[in-house]
Amino acid sequence: MLLIIAALTFGLTSCNKDKLTDNAETIAAQNFNAAEVEDDNTQIMTDQAESEGAVNLRMSPVDNSVVDLITGCAIVTRDTISTPRTITIDFGTGCTNANGVTRKGKIIATYTGRYRDAGTVVHIVSENYYVNDNKVDIDRTVTNQGTNDNGNLVFSIQAVRTLTFPDGSTSSSTVDKTREWVEGASTPRDFTDDVYKVTGTGTHTSKRGILYDATTITPLIRKVSCHQFVSGQAKIVRHGATDRFGVIDFGNGDCDDVATVTLDNGRTYSINLRH
């Protein structure tokens, strides 16, 4: 959810300009967007490792958007003897997917039970883990809350993430959200048809020390087969001498990289979320 903060950063600092020309803000937005999407991809990878014992997810073209999250070169080790059991995804010195994203280092997940069982708690951490040249430190706890009235599995997620850039600067985020598995749960060996509904709140401190709060207005929808969220709205508050806010709308469900931002002064414009 927090990737919307980065997209809005640029607009809030440039709302009185006709053209968005601040290259530093653009780079900051792209970097944070990449980190937030990677946070969701981390969950997908650990889900697959727990289910399949391997990480080799490929996805078919959807609306002209080809998504290849990960490659088959990662080594998955499952310890089913220890309590809680542990799964380690080791990308070694580097695994590069078809989209040119290179991962290295480890993601380690501990499970108190099977992922689909109510009450199971999954704790995910990273160890010397990099996405391209950015070091990503993850501390993520996922709790299976069982099924809701619609018969969908619901997971609560609390997470802290720190991103360290090549120049040594950092950004950090916290999140408290709910992830509802609305499609694809009936095909456990096919991750390409999974769709999640996300609601919740979060905070982000940018590499420039700016604090943001984010709250969903309408649920954000993530199709695993798409790069970004495809619909939903959230409100972002940028704290400073004068607090500012804006609302970002991810669209009508199309698999694209475009969102619409409406600032508190009424200005509306489109942004590209591509990471």
N, C-alpha and C positions, 0 to 999 in steps of 0.2 A: 504494500500500500504506500509506503513512504517514498517511492520513486516520484510521486507527484510533487513532493517538496522541491526536488531539484528542478523539475520542469518549471515550476512557478517562480523559483528564485530569479530567473532571468527576467521574467515579466515584471515582477515587483520592483526590481532595481532599475527598470528601464521604461516604466509606464508613461513617462512624459516624453518619450522619443518616438518619432515616426518609424525609425528603423532599429532593429535589434542588432547593435554593432559591437557590444562589449564581449570581446572574444574570451576574456578570462571567465566571465559568468557562463558562457556557453560551454567551455571545457569543464567547469565545475559541475554543471548540470548533467553533462554526458557521463562524467565519471561516477557521480552518485547514482544515476539511473542504472548504469551497468552493475553497480554493487547491489542495488535493490532487486533487480531481476535475478541476479545470481543467488540471492537469498532464497527466492522461490525455487530456483533450479536445484539448490542444495537439498531441499525437501524432496523433490522429485527423484533425485539420484539416490537418496537414502531409502526412499520407498521401494525403488526398483531393486536395490541391492538386497533389501530384506526379503522381497518377494521372489527374486530370480537368482540371487547369489552371483549376479554379474551386473556390470554397468556398461551397456552397449546400446542405449536408446537412440534410435533413428526415427525421424518423423517424416510423413508424407507431405507433399506440397498442399497447403491450404490457402486458398485465395491468393495464389502467387507468392506466398511467404513460406520458404523452405526453412524449417527449424531442425538443426542437428545439434542437440544440446551437448552431447558427450561422445566419446569414442570408446572403442572396445579395448584400449590399451591399459585401462585402469585395472588394478588387481584388487579383488574383493576377498577379504578374509572374514569368515563367520565363526565366531566362538559360541557354540551352542551348549557348552558345558558350564561356563561361568554364570553366576547370578548377580546382577542382570547380565544377559547375554550381550555380546559386543560384535559390531560389524565395522570393519575398517575398509575404507575406499582409498587406495594408494595410487596416486597419479604419477609417482616417481619423480623423475626430473622433467617431465613434461608430456602431456597428451594434447594434441591439437585436433579440433574438430573441423568439419567442412566449412564452418563459418569463420575459421581463422582464430578461434578462441583457444588459448593454451592454458591448461590447468596443471599445477604441480603441487606436491605435498599431499597431506592426508585429511580426510574427513572421517571422524570417528563417532559412531552412534551406539548408545546403549539402550536396550529395550527391556522393560519389565515383563513383557508378554508379546503376543502377536499384534502387529500394527492395527489390524481390523477389530481387535477385541476391546470392548468397553473397559475403561480403566487403565489401559496400557499407557505408560509414560515413556517417551522417547527423548533422550538427551543427546544433542548433537553439538560437537565441538570441532574445531579445526586445529591442525598441527602443521605449522610452517606452510600454510596453504596460500597459493597465489592464483589469481586469475589474470592472465597476461602479466603485466609488470606490477600489479597492485596486490599487496598482501591483505588477506581478508581473515580477520579473527572473528569467529562465530561462537556464540553461546546461546543455544536455542533449546527450549523445552516444549514438547508437544504432548498434549494429553488427550486421549480418545474419550470423548464425552458420551459415546453411544449414539443411537439414532434419535432424530427429532421426530416431530409429528408427521413430517413428509416421508419418513423412512430413510432419510439420508444420514450418513455418518457425519458427525460434527467433531472438530478438533479445536481445542484452545491452544494458543501459541503465545509464549512470552519469549522474547529474544533480545539480545544485545549484540551489536555488531560494530567493529571498528575497522575502518579501511585506511591503510597506510599507502600513500602514493610514492612513486619513485623519488620525489624530491624530499621525502621525509615528513611531509605534512599529513595530517589525519583528519578524518571526519568520523562521527559516531552516531549511532541510532539505537533507539529502543522501540519495541513494538509490543502491543497487547491486542491480539486480534483473534477472531474466530474464523475458521476455514471449513466451509460446508462442502462436502463432496456431492455435487448435484448430478453429475453424469459420469459414466464410465466405471462405476464401482462393480457392476455386474460382469465386467470383462477384466479380471485381475491381471492377466498376462498381456494386455494391450493397453499401454499407457497413452497412446496417441489420441484416444477419445475422451480422456479425462477432462472434466470442467469443474472448477471450484468457485464458490461464492465467498468473498472475503469482506468482513466488517471489522471495525475496531478503531483504535487510536494509536498514535505514535509520536515520538519526538525525534528531531534530528539537529545535530550541531554541525554546521558546515566547516570546511577547512579554514574559513575566514572567521570562525567563532560566532556565527549567526545562529540563533535558536529558532526552531520552527515547531509548531504543533500541527498534527493532522488528525482529522476525524472524518470517517465516511458519512456521507449523507444518504446515498443509496448504495447497495452492495456493489463491490467491484467484482467483475467476472473475469477469471483467467482461464482461457482455453490452453491446455498444455501445448497444443499444436501451433500456438501463436507466440510471437515475440513478447507482446505486451498485454496488459489488461485490455479487454475489448469493449467494455461498457461499465457504467457506474459513475458516481460522482463523489467527490470529497472536498472538504473545506480545509484550506491551509492558512494558518496564522503565522505571520513573520514578525517576531518580536524585535523591538528596537526603541528608539526614542519615541516613535509613534508606531503602534502596532498596525500592521496592514493585513488584509486577508484577500483571498481569492478562491474561486471554485473551479475545479477542473473536471471536465466531462470527457470520458474515454470513448464515447460514441454509442453506436446502435448495435454493436456485436460483430462488426466487420473485423477481420484479421488484418489490421494495418498498424502503422506507427504514428498515427495522427490523433491528437487530442485538442480540445477547445478550452481555453482559459478565459474566465470572466473575472476581472478585478473588481475591487470594492468601489472603484470610481465609475463602473459601468462599462469599461472598455473590454471588448471581446476579441480574441484573435486565436489563430491556430498555431500549434507547435508540433514539432517532430520529435518523437520519443526515441528514435532509433539509437541504439547503444552499440 
